Amino acid sequence: MESIIYDTLAYVKKLKQVGFTDEQAEIQAEEIARILNENIVTKKDIKELEYKLKYQIITAVGGMLVGAVIIIGVLIKILQ
């Protein structure tokens, strides 16, 4: 998954301005970056999912068509 742009340094500076210690600000910025990178879905992720779903749909429909042709063939053979 591609990373999103998140300026941890700017965030740390803002936290320090309102009274966070260096350690508190850095840990919070790191955790937010980790959470964002693990949970944010990108356009690339959505495109990949779209391609996978299209492939699965095409495969399923193709399988059903093959099955229908076989059933019709068997019925024609039986009814002759």
N, C-alpha and C positions, 0 to 999 in steps of 0.2 A: 504494500500500500504506500502511496506517495505521501510525504509529509506536508503538513500545512505550515504556513508561515506564522510564527508566533514569536514575538520579540521578548524573550525572557529577561534580557537585561533591562529593557524599559520597564517591564512589570516590576522587577526587583527594585528599581530606583523609586517607583511610585509607592511601593509598600514601605520602603525605608523612610520616605518623606512623611508618612503618616504614623511613624513610630514603630514599625516592625524592626526587629533586630536583623543583622545580616543573615544569620542562620535561618530565622523564621521566613524571611523573604525568599531566600534561595530555595529552601525546601518546598515552599508553596509553589513557586514558579516551576520547579522541576516536576512536581506532581501534576500540575495543570497541563504541562507539556506532554507528560506521559499519558494522561487521560485523553487528551485531544488526539494524540497520535494513535491510540488504541481504538478509539470509538468513532471518530469522524469518518463518514463515508464520502469519498471523492467522486467527481464525475467519471473518472477512469474506472472506479469500482462499479459504478452503476452500468457503464457501458459493457464491462466484462460480464456482469450478471445478465444483462440484456442478451448478449450473444449466447450465453449458456442456455437461457430459457428458450430462445428461438431454436437452438439446436435440438433441445429436448422436445419441443412441440413438433418440429419437422420430423424427428425420429418417430414419435408416437403416431402421428398422422400417417406417415409412411408405413409403419407396421400395421395399422388398422386397414389401410388400403390393400396391402399384400394379403392380409387375412381375409378380407372381403372377396378378393379375386379368387383365392383358394376355395372358399366356401361356395361361391357361384360356380366355379369349375366342378366341384364335387356334386352340387345339386344338378347341374346339367348332365353330368355323367350318370347319375342315379335315375333321372327322369327320362333318359333316352331308351 
